[in-house]
Each structure stands twice: as structure tokens, then as C-alpha cells.
Amino acid sequence: MTTTSQATSTPDAPTSTAATELDRAARRVDTALERVGLLDAPSRKVADDLRAALEEFHRDGLVRIVRALKADPRGKELLFELVDDPVVHALFVMHGIVRADPTTLAQRALEEVRPYLASHGGGVDLLDVELPVARVTLSGACTGCSASATTLRDVVERALVAAVPGLHQVVVVPGEPQRTLVPLASVGLRPGAAPAAAGPAAGSAGSAPGEETGWTRGPALADVRDGRVTRWLPAGTAEGSDSPAQEWSTGVAIVRIGEAIAAYRDECAHAGLSLERGLVDVEGCILTCPWHGLKYQALTGEAISMVDARLHAYPARVHDGVLWIRLAG
């Protein structure tokens, strides 16, 4: 192990020391937030109000700094360099100084209209956004040629165009994209099998789930905590292994929000650190890295705090109360 005196004598010491101090500060914030979550409702409100006031104060200061830098040609160049730093970028996004990427804005817009679509028997999924075009798939009452379906499609298009600057066209693609999410209502489907109108019931005799389909048996569904990140290591995986043959050797981070589950490689897209102690905002469907505060869409893995970044997702299914994850293939 490198001693402090040895570290200070090397050219990389300042960066290493700064990273260590940043990680230590992130751990303190994580611990404090967990402790706030254990407070009674009145005390938690006081703590939340204090946090909101401090964030507003910090944002005002950051806005003034950014304006001053942009007003000077030398400062503007420095500002561009700072924004390239993932930590600074995450801080600016958190305070609304840097806008989220188009995909994140589109996902947020669709989350707003999904309850309305669902109330009319319809659904929508975002495939991708390449300005000025977004591609989506529709399901249920949103498909077909009826007046109702046309109205629902118009709702989706208006929401996306209004929420994403530079977006002018929404293309509806037939069919459904492959999902990483696991609606718990689908419990009983054998991994790799499609729903059928007739046939043997779920859980009936036959080959074990995943035996020939590349799926790996994961934790029991009861052990996957709602509103939290559950870290799981496949059987036979050594902790901390760096074997290139097992890209999942770092473990799997499982996020459950209500009736949906997503599984990711347990690595933040920024520094590759574990998401195990990450914070999950159930209402906003946001997953926050416990180390540097980077934010992701909890159920898609799309980064909010970094442009063109996302968590590595694994397909997942539920069968007989057990989560199955397709780690490869």
C-alpha cells in the first residue's frame, strides 16, 4: 500500500488525493442522507427544507460564477474545460445550469403522459432520439386507425415536441422494443418464453428456467427491496474479479420500483464504482450514484448527469418468485 509521504512525491499525487477526498465527502453525504431518511416526518421536513435552501443558495452562486466566466473570452474557454469534467457537469445539471440531453427530456415527457395513456388502455415506449426526429412504439389503444387511437398518438407527439428543443417529428415504429424492465404482473413466464394462449401452466414440469436460454438464476424476488439498490453476485463469481471472460464479475445492481425491476452491471458510467448504496427517488424514478452524485433514469439506465452515457443493462425476468438475469448472449 502506498503511504501518504510516498504519494505526495509522485506526479499523480494531487489527482489521487483529490479523488480520495471527493470519495470521502460523497460517503459522508450518502450517510447523512440515509440518516435523514430515518427521521420522523416533522424532523425530515426540516432537514429537507434546509437542504433545499442550501441548494438554492449554491445554485445562485454557481450561476454568478458561470455568467462571469462566459463574459470573459479566457473564462469562457476555462468554463468549457470545466464542463467536460463529469463531476462539474453533474453539479451543473443538478442545479439546472446545464440542460439534460434530448433522450432524457423525451423520457421525462413520456412519463408525464403515460398515466393518461394507461387510463385509456394505451402505452408508449421511446426507441431513440436523433434530432429533429424521435422514434417511439405504441401499444394497446394507441394503435389502429380509430379516432381514439389518433387522439392518443397526438398526445404523445405534442408532449415530446413541447419538451425537447429541436424535436419536430415523432415517428411511430411498429412492434415493441426489447425491455429490460420486469413488470411483476408477468411473474410466471419462463425466461425466454413468450406468453401463449394455451399450453402448460407456469411452473409446470420441464427444463429448468434458463437452462438452455442463457439465463442465470438470480436472487429471490422477496430479497429485492422496493425503492432500493440490491447488489447481487452470480454463483461462483469472485468478489472484485477482473476476468475479461466474466464482464459481470463486478456484480449486478438491481433496482426495484413498485411493479418494475431493472438490472445493471454494478458500475457507475463515470468511474466504474459500485451503485449498491445509490439513492432511489421512487416518485421521480431517479437513481443517484452514491459516490459523485451522477443521476440516471432508474428504470432505463439513461444518464441524466452525463451526455451520451448510460448504465449497462441486463435483460431480466421473474419466474416462480425468482429473478432471472441474462448476463451474456
Protein Blocks (a to p, Z undefined) as FASTA:
>chain_A
ZZfklmmmpmklmmmmmmmmmmmmmmmmmmmmmmmmmpcfklmmmmmmmmmmmmmmmmmm
mmmmmmmmmmpmklmmmmmmmmmpmklmmmmmmnomaccdfklmmmmmmmmmmmmmmmno
pacddfbdcdfbdcdddehjlgcjbfklmmmmmmmmmmmmmmmghiabdcddedjdddfb
dcfklgoiaghiacdfbdcdehiacddehklnopacdddfklmcghiacddddehiaghi
acfklmklnopadddehjaccddddbdfklopafklpccdfklopacdfklopacdfkno
pafkbghiacdddddddeehiacddfbZZ
